[in-house]
């Protein structure tokens, strides 16, 4: 891969050395990079939650944290039923091993009995294993969910489903278990949609769309560097603009500050 990137740089008239790898140095090389304050401007760890936390905790170099994705979709009591199964299946099964894939589906109790069988059938056809709460188990056949499931980023064809009383419970569940990556609400109620957008403290919050759209390419950034779940300074999908810093040039003619 590094050779391909360097070849592209040469074709663009740029030095191939702009992109290099330290793979040959293994963990020791990574540790040295984390200590190279003054030589390296920023580190962007990409990989497991354990890797990311190790870099965040041990680095003396500034770090942009690309967090893991315990991603939620909430199906409201007022919803266009035709969009539910297609969005849920796309969010979970199109590419389950990425951070914007769906991990927990929350569904309002008023529509659970009607919609869950259709959603479960569509998920089964996509090879998804459902981990359901007690109320979900009463409606469909599934694996009993544990407390650990609600905070698990499966990155596989597994999905947790919980039946909730209302939007309040959905928001409370997300606030407790979310990694602040992406959340989506499926609803035809404008007030509920606006409340969901306002009260979720995540990098990307959506209405009536698959969470798979949280992506630098989809957002028009070109190549994606990562998806930041922190707040300073980049948040959400990051392109080249998010990696740039400012330099102020001041040309005076003798001015002094009074």
C-alpha positions, 0 to 999 in steps of 0.5 A: 500500500505504501508503494502505491501511495508513493507512486501516486505522489510521484505522478503528482510531482511530489516527493515520495518521502512525504508518506513513509511507514514505520512498520519495520520498527513494530511496537518500539517504533510506535512508542518512540513516535508517541514520545517524539514531541516537537518532531511529530505534530499529531498522531491519529490512531486507527484500530481497536479501542485498546490501541486508541486508548493506549495512544491517548494515555501514553502519548506526549504528542497531540492526539486526535482520538478516532473513537469506537462506534457503539452506534444507535438507531431509534425507531419512533412511534410515528414512523414511515414503516416502509423505511425501517427495515431497509435502513436497519439492514443497511446500517448493520449488514452492508459493512458490519466491521466498520465504526459507523455500522449499527450496534443497537436498535431502540424501538418504541413499544407502540410499534415494536410488535408490528415492526420487529417481526419484519425487521427480524426477518430482513436481518435474518436474511442478511445473516444477522444474529439478534440480541434482544431485551426481554420485551424483544424476546416476547415478540421475536426469537433471538438471543437474550441480551446481557448488560454487556451487549448495550456497550459492545461494539460488535463489528460483526453480524450481531445486533442488540435490540431494546424496546423502549417506552418513549423518546425519553428512554431512548435518549437516556439509553443513548446517553449512557451507552453511546461512544458519541459517534453516530445516532439516527432517529427514524420518525415522521414527527418533526418535533421528535426529530428536532429534539433527537438532533438537539439532545444527542451529544454525538459527532453525527446525528441523523434523521431517517437515514442509515448511519453508514453515511458517516464517512468522509467520502460521503460528506464530500471530504475526499479521502477520510483520515478518520472519524473523530469523537472528540470536540477539539478541534476536529469532530466527525469525519475528517478530511485534509481541512481538519488536519490543517492549522492556522498561521497568521502573517502580519505586515505592519508599518510601525504600529504599536498597541496602546 
